[in-house]
Amino acid sequence: MPRANRRRPDGGDDSFERLLSGWKRTETRRGRTWTVQPLSGSQSQKDYTCPGCGRVIAAGTAHVVVWQADGILGDAADLAARRHWHSACWKSA
């Protein structure tokens, strides 16, 4: 029997689940725990400003999305405060 590739009709915003799905890792820096998720160039569909260097991450450029993993306001609030970094800028931060 073929698999149905339709979205589930849960009625909610899927951006939270979409970002949580896929390969991600947890890193600790300066006493805080961060969730780091790489984005490929094909997943990056708009421009972002890197907080590390202040330069633009152009659409189509592979980079990482970073958000605090241990925030007191919960996962949804932490994800809303996520930032897009150049991979090299995040490594050197």
Secondary structure, DSSP 8 states (H G I E B T S, - for coil): -----------S--HHHHHHSSS-EEEEETTEEEEEEEE-TTT--S-EE-TTT--EE-TT--EEEEEESS-TT-HHHHHHT-EEE-HHHHHH-
